[in-house]
Amino acid sequence: MKSIALQDAVAMIRDGANIMIGGFMAVGTSERLIDELVRQGKRNLTVIANDTAMPGRGIGKLISAGVISRVIASHIGLNPETQQQMIAGKIAVDLVPQGTLIERIRAGGFGLGGILTPTGVGTVVEEGKRRIEVDGKDYLLETALRADFALVHAFLADYLGNLSYALTARNFNPVIAMAADTVIVTAEHIVPVGVIAPDHVVTPAPVVDYLVANE
Amino acid sequence: MDAQTIIAKRIAKELHSGMLVNLGIGIPTFVASHVPAGVNIFFQSENGLIGTGPIPEEGMTHPTLTDAAGQPVSALPGASTFDSAMSFGLIRGGHLDMTVLGGLQVDAQGRLANWMIPGKMVPGMGGAMDLVSGAKRVVVAMQHTAKGKPKIVKQCSLPFTSLRPVDLVVTELAVIAFPGGRATLVETAPSVSAEDVVANTEAELVVPEKVPEMTL
């Protein structure tokens, strides 16, 4: 793990990159990384995340600034701008059931080719997918998802990069931290090693590549 | 009593102490306000919380304690938090005793459509498909009709949320179940007749000789 300045961390993310962003309706999303992506004028990013939040918060800021060309998410209903840009053909939106989305990301981070889920069997979600029967029950084969970068927001990070999360700000964060080539973390508090007890470490230090220095 | 209160109060009768229950947005949310005294429920928010409590008073909220709509909530004693993979493991893995969701249409066999209106409303399914596919018991809370049109229909014109039939539909007029894959009138709301329900339902409804009235 290396510590890094905010602008250097975001400078690594090239236009057209595929990034996973933690958060659920912007709760647990790194607003600092989001603001810097907008400031640096990134374009054509593919974002994999639970939702696109709402205008003015979290991923909603990326939508408003025209940073994103494709979204893979479970819900965009609370951000009218996402829907407008989708209808206008400015962004492509792939909608994935939430439990399937998080398991596809988990599979990507855990070395699995995909997962079998009953969710979506016989619905529009099944289109183009393989249905596999196991012990008389039907499942869809949902393939793994990985990304170039994961933008993770933690509550505590120690100097080595061990992470813990706060309440409902955990959501997608520890799962995406496993599923990207480069993992960039911001934290509410950066603390000495040992402050997070081993039993309370949720994301172990070796999976974190960069910890953004606090100001 | 308004429609929302009738529906929420009737669904609250389905709750028993110790159950793990997920409430969707809209009418389902109000079920939490009508939990009978002495009944302790674990409410799940699929963003990663069991033990969801009421909305805290102003000044007592925390930005990292929110429900599935991103709104501030409180956590009751014994609450726990976890990531989204765990949250949906609870939902699909047979650990969730009951889910209460809103509905756009339910067909004669009990299959639900509640996540999109093609060309009009494409918000995404969020957790709805996992909840209907995975919960032990699925209860739909909805108004019986929309702009005078029945919502319990012969065939859904809207895309299904899941092929798994729901267990119970509760409206301001009736409680309907689907034994043997057939929509069946189980209860009527106070001062509503079985004929009223049939007149407002497009799907063929099995009406037993005696239909009890809802107790609220």
Interface residues (C-beta under 8 A of the other chain):
Chain A: F24 M25 A26 V27 G28 N50 D51 A53 M54 A73 S74 H75 I76 G77 L78 Q83 M86 L95 P97 Q98 G99 T100 I102 E103 R106 T117 P118 T119 G120 V121 G122 T123 V124 V125 F155 Y165 A166 L167 T168 A169 R170 N171 F172 N173 P174 V175 V202
Chain B: S45 E46 N47 G48 L49 H62 P63 T64 L65 T66 A68 A69 G70 A75 T81 F82 D83 S84 A85 S87 F88 I91 R92 M121 V122 P123 G124 M125 G126 G127 A128 M129 D130 S133 G134 P159 F160 T161 S162 L163
